Amino acid sequence: MTEPLLSVRDLVIEFPTRRGVLRAIDGVSFDIAPGEVLGMVGESGAGKSLTGAAIIGLLEPPGRIVSGEIKLKGERIDHLSPAAMRKIRGRRIGMVFQDPLTSLNPLYTVAKQLIETIRTHMNVSDAEARKRAVALLDRVGIPAADRRIDDYPHQFSGGMRQRVVIALALCAEPELVIADEPTTALDVSVQSQIIDLLKEICAEKGASVMLITHDMGVIAETADRVAVLYSGRIAEVGPVASVISEAEHPYTRGLMGSIPTLTHDSDRLVQIPGSMPRLNAIPPGCAFNPRCTQAFDRCRVERPFPIDRPGDRRVACWLYDEQEATHG
Amino acid sequence: MADPLIEVRGLGRRFDVSKPWLNRVLEREERQYLTATADVNFSIARGETFALVGESGSGKSTIAKMIVGLLPPSEGQILFDGQDMGKVGTSELRALRRRFQMIFQDPFASLNPRWRVGDIVSEPLRTFGLAKGAEVTREMERLLDTVGLSARDAEKFPHEFSGGQRQRIAIARALSAKPEFIVCDEPTSALDVSVQAQILNLMRDLQDEMGLTYLFISHDLSVVRHMATRTGVLYLGRLVEVSEGKSLFRDPQHPYTKMLLDAVPDLALSGRRRTPVTGEIPNPINPPSGCPFHPRCPVAIDKCKTDVPPSFQTPNGSAACHLLG
């Protein structure tokens, strides 16, 4: 693989609380290649958004990165000063959040917000910035962009607002876009438009995407590779087609079976018993072991490390350890 | 239909969204109305799951609220077991009320945080006089067991439970009145997929055991396909298509249904080419004339702009589209 654009190694994020330290992200490692779309999927509380927030340096205190490193093109960005981080955020890493209404300032017109962002990061005149902004709005599919640019966010519909947010994220031509549940607040018919747009426009500009979502369907349509997160740890990473069609980690398999589909008929959905543990009650060994049907003694005491699998995949599960295979 | 439990005829609901009187006078504006639902007709047979699917603003929840009596309809009738709910007296309505219950979307908002789970579940038993004394506790514990919780949980408060468990409590509460009919308004939308699977399975098991009838409301087409015996598709407050079983998904008739199905992300990775979806749901205060879908419809003809399409028979149900007439 060529040098990754973004490389996260052994990331650990902790929240000190009155009742002890909670470890929300525990040793997460992954890479994003230039131009690649990496899907990050997991249930609520798995740590998807937290990972994204850590990468762009927007971790809310008291949350903090305890160890591990985050590198953008080989350069560490996890311990930069707020001022240095500000130069990267927006310029080199763009963000698209779930709720378009809260990521736009309601008091400023779209034009002002776009031009401000462009001029902060690029050395262009006001008129040139406006021209770029209009072109970008037009590109993201806002009809009559040269007129609508002077509207306020509330004058746009939900889907249109998310288009504006995408334009805002892309206006400084970042190398990486972190999209945190970009379509969760939208209706299905609008969702598919936004997904297509995000995918197209990032491919056009050569930007990599980290797509955070709980929706496997969105991942299947968009991502090249997918990382499945469980209790702040990566259960499985691999190319999206193989992870979806033949999941290896028991959690991924359960997750895939529990999603009703439009093509497959079944009377009952696969059911994973219980729910994800709270952060103060993550069991020893594999975090998934109490819910796993295939767990054995080792799973309860020793935490599985990521095991390399054929087809550029990695799975953190003792079932795939060669030692187990030869013994058992 | 042979033996409908619920029959809805010409159901409509308008909301007054006018500005205050003084503003209207000064700004010379008319009263404004938002038509949340208009002319909705369907019936639900005993023991079946009728699903309503639609995007936000399509009127799904308004219909649910009117059926359980949380909102009075502006026009039309709702017949429960042959009785017109708008015409029955208070005491009869109270007796009818026991026979239908509702499960809401947000289990964080639908349970009183100051009540213990045991009290929440046993309240309908007391209100409707279904059990007395020690029987109440016994029945409450049995209900908790039915939905997969334990009798010990009765002492706890809702905040001690996860979203999925809270939805189980909401189901136990709905079941405690021994209803025949349950309106489920997006019961799993707030839940993670693995928990959603548990709740959907539970709801199906309960239906098999108790012969329940469901009105299942959701925006998620795959969930609807999994649960429904019949499905109605709503667009801007109008029922555009009704179809039996899975045929809606195999052979959609209305252009909107086709578009909606095309928009669902494809987990099967079939790589199918889909028609790109265009536009968004228009503002219901000023809905388009004629067929409400015509501005987004790829096959609209002139007639669609002027005439509201009536409902036509299709191989597996009915659809409101001029092209099918």
Chai-1 contact restraints between the chains, C-beta under 6 A:
chainA,res_idxA,chainB,res_idxB,connection_type,confidence,min_distance_angstrom,max_distance_angstrom,comment,restraint_id
A,E43,B,D192,contact,1.0,0.0,6.0,A-B,restraint_1
A,S44,B,D192,contact,1.0,0.0,6.0,A-B,restraint_2
A,S157,B,E280,contact,1.0,0.0,6.0,A-B,restraint_3
A,G159,B,E280,contact,1.0,0.0,6.0,A-B,restraint_4
A,D187,B,E55,contact,1.0,0.0,6.0,A-B,restraint_5
A,D187,B,S56,contact,1.0,0.0,6.0,A-B,restraint_6
A,V188,B,A263,contact,1.0,0.0,6.0,A-B,restraint_7
A,S189,B,A263,contact,1.0,0.0,6.0,A-B,restraint_8
A,S189,B,V277,contact,1.0,0.0,6.0,A-B,restraint_9
A,V190,B,E280,contact,1.0,0.0,6.0,A-B,restraint_10
A,S192,B,A263,contact,1.0,0.0,6.0,A-B,restraint_11
A,S192,B,V277,contact,1.0,0.0,6.0,A-B,restraint_12
A,Q193,B,V277,contact,1.0,0.0,6.0,A-B,restraint_13
A,M216,B,L267,contact,1.0,0.0,6.0,A-B,restraint_14
A,G217,B,P265,contact,1.0,0.0,6.0,A-B,restraint_15
A,G217,B,L267,contact,1.0,0.0,6.0,A-B,restraint_16
A,V218,B,P265,contact,1.0,0.0,6.0,A-B,restraint_17
A,A220,B,L267,contact,1.0,0.0,6.0,A-B,restraint_18
A,A220,B,L269,contact,1.0,0.0,6.0,A-B,restraint_19
A,E221,B,P265,contact,1.0,0.0,6.0,A-B,restraint_20
A,A241,B,L269,contact,1.0,0.0,6.0,A-B,restraint_21
A,L255,B,S194,contact,1.0,0.0,6.0,A-B,restraint_22
A,S258,B,V193,contact,1.0,0.0,6.0,A-B,restraint_23
A,S258,B,S194,contact,1.0,0.0,6.0,A-B,restraint_24
A,S258,B,A197,contact,1.0,0.0,6.0,A-B,restraint_25
A,I259,B,V193,contact,1.0,0.0,6.0,A-B,restraint_26
A,P260,B,S222,contact,1.0,0.0,6.0,A-B,restraint_27
A,P260,B,V223,contact,1.0,0.0,6.0,A-B,restraint_28
A,P260,B,H226,contact,1.0,0.0,6.0,A-B,restraint_29
A,T261,B,S222,contact,1.0,0.0,6.0,A-B,restraint_30
A,T261,B,L267,contact,1.0,0.0,6.0,A-B,restraint_31
A,L262,B,S222,contact,1.0,0.0,6.0,A-B,restraint_32
A,L262,B,R225,contact,1.0,0.0,6.0,A-B,restraint_33
A,L262,B,F249,contact,1.0,0.0,6.0,A-B,restraint_34
A,L262,B,V264,contact,1.0,0.0,6.0,A-B,restraint_35
A,T263,B,A268,contact,1.0,0.0,6.0,A-B,restraint_36
A,R268,B,N201,contact,1.0,0.0,6.0,A-B,restraint_37
A,L269,B,A197,contact,1.0,0.0,6.0,A-B,restraint_38
A,L269,B,N201,contact,1.0,0.0,6.0,A-B,restraint_39
A,Q271,B,A197,contact,1.0,0.0,6.0,A-B,restraint_40
A,Q271,B,Q198,contact,1.0,0.0,6.0,A-B,restraint_41
A,Q271,B,N201,contact,1.0,0.0,6.0,A-B,restraint_42
A,I272,B,S194,contact,1.0,0.0,6.0,A-B,restraint_43
A,S275,B,S162,contact,1.0,0.0,6.0,A-B,restraint_44
A,S275,B,G164,contact,1.0,0.0,6.0,A-B,restraint_45
A,S275,B,V195,contact,1.0,0.0,6.0,A-B,restraint_46
